[in-house]
């Protein structure tokens, strides 16, 4: 399934900036960054569960937020972009 992940991590102190980097690194492991705090990921149910567990450990539940938008398997018909977009779409083959 195709999932859009957005997050907001409070970055008032250096330890919180580290938390922001950790959240970004976790998301990068599963998908591609399309904006500063927005990732597109193509995962199955087990991978989504693992991703959520990793993020839950990384964030501060009192100060941070993470949102998951499930676009399903027919996501190609639900995404419209304007302006600059990434060259590689999630789930598309990458030929080198």
Backbone torsions as a table, in degrees:
resi	resn	phi	psi	omega
1	UNK	NA	153.0	-179.1
2	UNK	-98.7	127.3	-176.4
3	UNK	-128.2	135.4	173.3
4	UNK	-100.1	126.3	-179.4
5	UNK	-114.6	129.1	174.5
6	UNK	-123.8	147.8	179.1
7	UNK	-146.2	156.6	175.3
8	UNK	-136.8	111.6	-179.4
9	UNK	-113.9	126.0	179.5
10	UNK	-64.4	133.3	-175.1
11	UNK	-126.5	45.0	-177.7
12	UNK	-73.2	-35.2	-178.1
13	UNK	-120.4	170.0	-179.5
14	UNK	-62.6	-36.8	179.5
15	UNK	-65.3	-32.5	178.6
16	UNK	-75.0	-32.2	175.0
17	UNK	-65.0	-38.4	176.7
18	UNK	-62.6	-38.9	178.3
19	UNK	-64.0	-40.2	177.1
20	UNK	-60.1	-46.0	179.1
21	UNK	-62.5	-38.6	-179.9
22	UNK	-65.1	-43.6	178.1
23	UNK	-61.2	-44.2	179.1
24	UNK	-62.4	-42.4	-178.9
25	UNK	-64.1	-40.3	177.0
26	UNK	-60.9	-47.4	-179.3
27	UNK	-64.5	-38.7	178.5
28	UNK	-62.2	-30.5	178.7
29	UNK	-65.1	-29.5	-176.0
30	UNK	-102.2	-21.7	-174.7
31	UNK	-158.7	-156.8	-178.3
32	UNK	-120.3	143.9	177.6
33	UNK	-78.3	129.0	177.0
34	UNK	-111.0	-19.7	171.3
35	UNK	-151.3	175.7	-172.7
36	UNK	-49.7	-49.1	-178.3
37	UNK	-121.2	34.8	-178.3
38	UNK	-134.1	128.8	179.2
39	UNK	-127.5	145.6	170.8
40	UNK	-106.2	127.9	179.6
41	UNK	-130.4	142.2	176.1
42	UNK	-114.0	106.9	-172.4
43	UNK	-137.9	161.2	170.3
44	UNK	-94.8	179.5	-174.9
45	UNK	-61.5	-40.6	-179.4
46	UNK	-66.3	-41.2	178.8
47	UNK	-65.6	-38.9	178.4
48	UNK	-63.9	-40.5	177.4
49	UNK	-62.2	-43.7	178.7
50	UNK	-64.9	-42.6	178.9
51	UNK	-60.3	-46.3	179.6
52	UNK	-62.6	-39.2	179.3
53	UNK	-64.8	-41.9	178.4
54	UNK	-63.6	-44.5	-179.2
55	UNK	-66.8	-37.6	179.5
56	UNK	-60.2	-38.2	178.4
57	UNK	-70.9	-28.4	-173.2
58	UNK	-85.4	-26.2	-173.5
59	UNK	-96.3	164.4	171.5
60	UNK	-99.7	112.5	-175.6
61	UNK	-61.8	-21.3	-179.7
62	UNK	-83.7	-25.3	-172.2
63	UNK	-120.6	-22.0	-174.3
64	UNK	-110.7	163.0	174.0
65	UNK	-143.8	145.3	175.4
66	UNK	-131.9	134.5	178.9
67	UNK	-121.2	142.4	179.1
68	UNK	-120.6	123.5	176.5
69	UNK	-113.0	111.0	-178.8
70	UNK	-86.5	116.6	179.8
71	UNK	-98.7	-3.0	175.2
72	UNK	77.2	-161.3	-177.2
73	UNK	-91.3	-17.4	178.9
74	UNK	-100.9	41.0	-174.2
75	UNK	-65.6	-26.7	-175.9
76	UNK	-60.2	-27.4	-179.3
77	UNK	-89.8	-4.5	-177.0
78	UNK	-107.0	-4.3	-176.2
79	UNK	-109.7	126.9	176.4
80	UNK	-129.9	133.9	-179.7
81	UNK	-121.9	154.3	174.1
82	UNK	-131.7	143.7	179.4
83	UNK	75.8	-154.9	-177.0
84	UNK	-65.9	134.1	175.5
85	UNK	-134.5	164.2	-179.8
86	UNK	-66.7	150.2	-179.0
87	UNK	-77.0	-29.7	-178.4
88	UNK	-110.2	119.2	178.1
89	UNK	-87.4	144.4	179.5
90	UNK	-58.1	134.0	178.1
91	UNK	88.2	-9.4	178.8
92	UNK	-87.1	145.1	178.9
93	UNK	-67.7	145.2	177.4
94	UNK	-109.7	115.3	179.8
95	UNK	-103.4	127.8	179.7
96	UNK	-106.8	NA	NA
